[in-house]
Amino acid sequence: MALRPDEFHARALAAADAEARLPLSRMTGWDISPFEPEGLRVSPLRPPVLPEPPRHGEDPADCGSCRARDEGIWRDDRWRLTRIEKVGVPLVLMLHPRDHHDLADLPDTLAAELGVLTTHIARHVQALAHIARAHVYRIGDGGAHLHIWFFARPEGQAQLYGSWLPVWDDLLPEYPEDTAAADAAVVADALVASYGGHRPAA
């Protein structure tokens, strides 16, 4: 059984200093870290908040993703793909079910489609010129409606490897909008050809 929230907090606090600051993570010493450990400080560890605040869209009536169920660069009867704008990496896409589901309550038929769709999208992102890898993330702490992130890692940028990529994305200058939009269209067209669905009219 997992530790209770108070047990988890007490155990973590025992490793912290007098200001409730944990030591720097091992990741800050990796050569792909965007930060130099010198002068970097960990935020003080806060106590647990219970009950946890509701995520955006816990009630489908208030869910922004449900209201946008017909928006995106690609869609079929059950899924839609959107492009996130104003990012630092070459392309960030997000896959959403059109109906209100989270990962844990996704029906098996949609779960199977999610696996196939994820593979197709990653394949098409990686086929773009000068893109080395498609990173795929699901977090879900902020929104109750399932959303899967696809980050395109630029070719040759070894410092952007791995789990630091979303942080680098936030630090990098905004990627050219016209280039990102054109690459997103290429991915959407490839998805229509390989999986089905359609590109909504502009």
TIVEXDO-447354 format. One record per residue (C-alpha): residue in one letter; y, x, z. Coordinates in nm, 4 decimals. Example, Ala and Ser with C-alpha at 12.3 -4.5 7.8 and 13.67 -1.06 7.14 Angstrom:
<nodes>
("A" (-0.4500 1.2300 0.7800))
("S" (-0.1060 1.3670 0.7140))
</nodes>
This chain:
<nodes>
("M" (0.0000 0.0000 0.0000))
("A" (0.3482 0.1286 -0.0874))
("L" (0.5827 0.2296 0.1934))
("R" (0.8134 -0.0428 0.3255))
("P" (1.1798 -0.0019 0.2223))
("D" (1.2761 0.1244 0.5698))
("E" (0.9830 0.3712 0.5731))
("F" (1.0708 0.5016 0.2273))
("H" (1.4369 0.5475 0.3271))
("A" (1.3504 0.7199 0.6576))
("R" (1.1113 0.9587 0.4838))
("A" (1.3715 1.0495 0.2204))
("L" (1.6440 1.0866 0.4825))
("A" (1.4282 1.3354 0.6722))
("A" (1.4579 1.5699 0.3726))
("A" (1.8368 1.5256 0.3489))
("D" (2.1214 1.7149 0.5131))
("A" (2.3605 1.5849 0.7800))
("E" (2.5607 1.3960 0.5137))
("A" (2.2445 1.2218 0.3851))
("R" (2.2465 1.4400 0.0694))
("L" (1.9092 1.5390 -0.0737))
("P" (1.8631 1.8841 -0.2306))
("L" (1.9307 1.9151 -0.6035))
("S" (1.6415 1.7958 -0.8144))
("R" (1.4102 2.0411 -0.9876))
("M" (1.5324 1.8880 -1.3146))
("T" (1.8792 2.0377 -1.2634))
("G" (1.7195 2.3801 -1.2995))
("W" (1.5599 2.2978 -1.6347))
("D" (1.7201 2.4651 -1.9351))
("I" (1.7726 2.1203 -2.0906))
("S" (1.9832 1.9998 -1.7974))
("P" (2.3379 1.9074 -1.9005))
("F" (2.4655 2.0328 -1.5636))
("E" (2.4818 2.3762 -1.4058))
("P" (2.3492 2.3623 -1.0473))
("E" (2.6457 2.5666 -0.9199))
("G" (2.8865 2.3203 -0.7581))
("L" (2.6716 2.0133 -0.8320))
("R" (2.6222 1.7780 -0.5370))
("V" (2.3807 1.4937 -0.4770))
("S" (2.5367 1.1620 -0.3741))
("P" (2.4645 1.0562 -0.0156))
("L" (2.1482 0.8485 0.0145))
("R" (2.2370 0.4883 0.0894))
("P" (2.0186 0.2569 0.2998))
("P" (1.8049 -0.0082 0.1283))
("V" (1.9692 -0.3336 0.0178))
("L" (1.7445 -0.6320 0.0857))
("P" (1.7045 -0.8692 -0.0709))
("E" (1.7879 -0.6884 -0.3936))
("P" (2.0743 -0.8464 -0.5878))
("P" (1.9646 -1.0568 -0.8845))
("R" (1.9552 -0.8896 -1.2228))
("H" (2.1630 -1.0197 -1.5094))
("G" (1.9814 -1.3087 -1.6752))
("E" (1.7389 -1.3959 -1.3962))
("D" (1.8286 -1.7552 -1.4830))
("P" (1.7686 -1.8034 -1.8577))
("A" (2.0681 -2.0401 -1.8651))
("D" (2.2918 -1.7417 -1.7811))
("C" (2.1115 -1.4839 -1.9957))
("G" (2.3270 -1.3043 -2.2513))
("S" (2.0215 -1.1883 -2.4449))
("C" (1.9034 -1.5492 -2.4825))
("R" (2.2486 -1.6535 -2.6065))
("A" (2.2319 -1.3732 -2.8662))
("R" (1.8765 -1.4590 -2.9808))
("D" (1.9864 -1.4816 -3.3450))
("E" (2.1883 -1.1587 -3.3486))
("G" (2.0799 -0.8122 -3.4541))
("I" (1.9987 -0.5895 -3.7483))
("W" (1.6430 -0.7266 -3.7856))
("R" (1.4445 -1.0230 -3.6560))
("D" (1.1397 -1.2383 -3.6980))
("D" (1.0346 -1.5578 -3.5177))
("R" (0.9685 -1.3789 -3.1865))
("W" (1.1610 -1.0485 -3.1801))
("R" (1.5012 -0.9059 -3.2681))
("L" (1.6334 -0.5504 -3.3018))
("T" (1.9933 -0.4599 -3.2225))
("R" (2.2010 -0.1447 -3.2583))
("I" (2.3975 -0.0162 -2.9584))
("E" (2.7425 0.1002 -3.0662))
("K" (2.9664 0.3789 -2.9354))
("V" (2.6876 0.6195 -2.8412))
("G" (2.6724 0.9984 -2.8615))
("V" (2.3302 1.0481 -3.0190))
("P" (2.2702 0.9555 -3.3843))
("L" (2.1177 0.6133 -3.3192))
("V" (2.0308 0.3858 -3.0267))
("L" (1.8401 0.0641 -3.0951))
("M" (1.7159 -0.2074 -2.8607))
("L" (1.4217 -0.4430 -2.9126))
("H" (1.4285 -0.7838 -2.7391))
("P" (1.1955 -1.0847 -2.7421))
("R" (1.3946 -1.3807 -2.8731))
("D" (1.2604 -1.6035 -2.5930))
("H" (1.3177 -1.5249 -2.2251))
("H" (1.0474 -1.2853 -2.1029))
("D" (1.0293 -0.9725 -1.8924))
("L" (0.7569 -0.7115 -1.9367))
("A" (0.5368 -0.8371 -1.6514))
("D" (0.5322 -1.1972 -1.7794))
("L" (0.5027 -1.1165 -2.1494))
("P" (0.2163 -1.3228 -2.2982))
("D" (-0.0702 -1.1114 -2.4324))
("T" (0.0062 -1.2007 -2.7948))
("L" (0.3651 -1.0775 -2.7553))
("A" (0.2466 -0.7717 -2.5622))
("A" (0.0204 -0.6794 -2.8537))
("E" (0.3085 -0.7302 -3.0981))
("L" (0.5319 -0.5152 -2.8766))
("G" (0.2923 -0.2234 -2.9085))
("V" (0.2751 -0.2487 -3.2862))
("L" (0.6517 -0.3040 -3.3233))
("T" (0.7305 -0.0086 -3.0974))
("T" (0.5158 0.2160 -3.3146))
("H" (0.6763 0.0919 -3.6373))
("I" (1.0319 0.1301 -3.5059))
("A" (0.9658 0.4791 -3.3664))
("R" (0.8040 0.5801 -3.6960))
("H" (1.1059 0.4611 -3.8975))
("V" (1.3600 0.6241 -3.6629))
("Q" (1.1740 0.9557 -3.6867))
("A" (1.1661 0.9269 -4.0661))
("L" (1.5483 0.9423 -4.0798))
("A" (1.6922 1.2691 -4.2092))
("H" (1.7780 1.5151 -3.9313))
("I" (1.6078 1.3114 -3.6560))
("A" (1.3308 1.4959 -3.4720))
("R" (1.2048 1.2366 -3.2269))
("A" (1.2373 0.8729 -3.1221))
("H" (1.2497 0.8378 -2.7434))
("V" (1.1370 0.4986 -2.6088))
("Y" (1.2471 0.3642 -2.2680))
("R" (1.1973 0.0508 -2.0635))
("I" (1.3795 0.0320 -1.7301))
("G" (1.4729 -0.3284 -1.6497))
("D" (1.6689 -0.2851 -1.3254))
("G" (1.9888 -0.4316 -1.4696))
("G" (1.8611 -0.7100 -1.6932))
("A" (1.5798 -0.9612 -1.6461))
("H" (1.5312 -1.0165 -2.0203))
("L" (1.2971 -0.7497 -2.1600))
("H" (1.4751 -0.4831 -2.3635))
("I" (1.3185 -0.1659 -2.5020))
("W" (1.5470 0.1288 -2.5861))
("F" (1.4963 0.3614 -2.8843))
("F" (1.7024 0.6836 -2.8806))
("A" (1.7092 0.9089 -3.1873))
("R" (1.7062 1.2748 -3.0834))
("P" (1.8897 1.4927 -3.3354))
("E" (1.6885 1.7651 -3.5050))
("G" (1.7280 2.1184 -3.3760))
("Q" (1.9030 2.0234 -3.0525))
("A" (1.6464 2.1668 -2.8112))
("Q" (1.8822 2.1161 -2.5171))
("L" (1.8503 1.7400 -2.5741))
("Y" (1.4725 1.7372 -2.5211))
("G" (1.3099 1.5073 -2.2705))
("S" (1.4327 1.2798 -1.9971))
("W" (1.7907 1.4119 -1.9944))
("L" (1.8615 1.2637 -2.3402))
("P" (2.0305 0.9431 -2.2115))
("V" (2.2604 1.1572 -1.9942))
("W" (2.3473 1.3831 -2.2872))
("D" (2.4140 1.0664 -2.4894))
("D" (2.6734 0.9627 -2.2331))
("L" (2.8385 1.3073 -2.2425))
("L" (2.8490 1.3623 -2.6189))
("P" (3.1436 1.2465 -2.8310))
("E" (3.0951 0.9169 -3.0112))
("Y" (2.8710 0.9543 -3.3165))
("P" (3.0240 0.8509 -3.6526))
("E" (3.0016 0.4709 -3.6768))
("D" (2.9424 0.4532 -4.0530))
("T" (2.6545 0.7015 -4.0371))
("A" (2.4879 0.5203 -3.7452))
("A" (2.5258 0.1807 -3.9154))
("A" (2.3766 0.3151 -4.2396))
("D" (2.0798 0.4707 -4.0566))
("A" (2.0225 0.1467 -3.8635))
("A" (2.0106 -0.0403 -4.1940))
("V" (1.7502 0.2058 -4.3249))
("V" (1.5345 0.1444 -4.0150))
("A" (1.5735 -0.2349 -4.0481))
("D" (1.4783 -0.2293 -4.4166))
("A" (1.1764 -0.0100 -4.3428))
("L" (1.0709 -0.2495 -4.0659))
("V" (1.0896 -0.5459 -4.3052))
("A" (0.8686 -0.3548 -4.5480))
("S" (0.6127 -0.2321 -4.2921))
("Y" (0.5996 -0.5194 -4.0404))
("G" (0.7739 -0.8235 -4.1877))
("G" (1.0671 -1.0262 -4.0618))
("H" (1.4067 -1.0056 -4.2259))
("R" (1.7559 -0.8642 -4.1996))
("P" (2.0025 -1.1384 -4.1021))
("A" (2.2967 -1.1953 -4.3327))
("A" (2.6048 -0.9964 -4.2302))
</nodes>
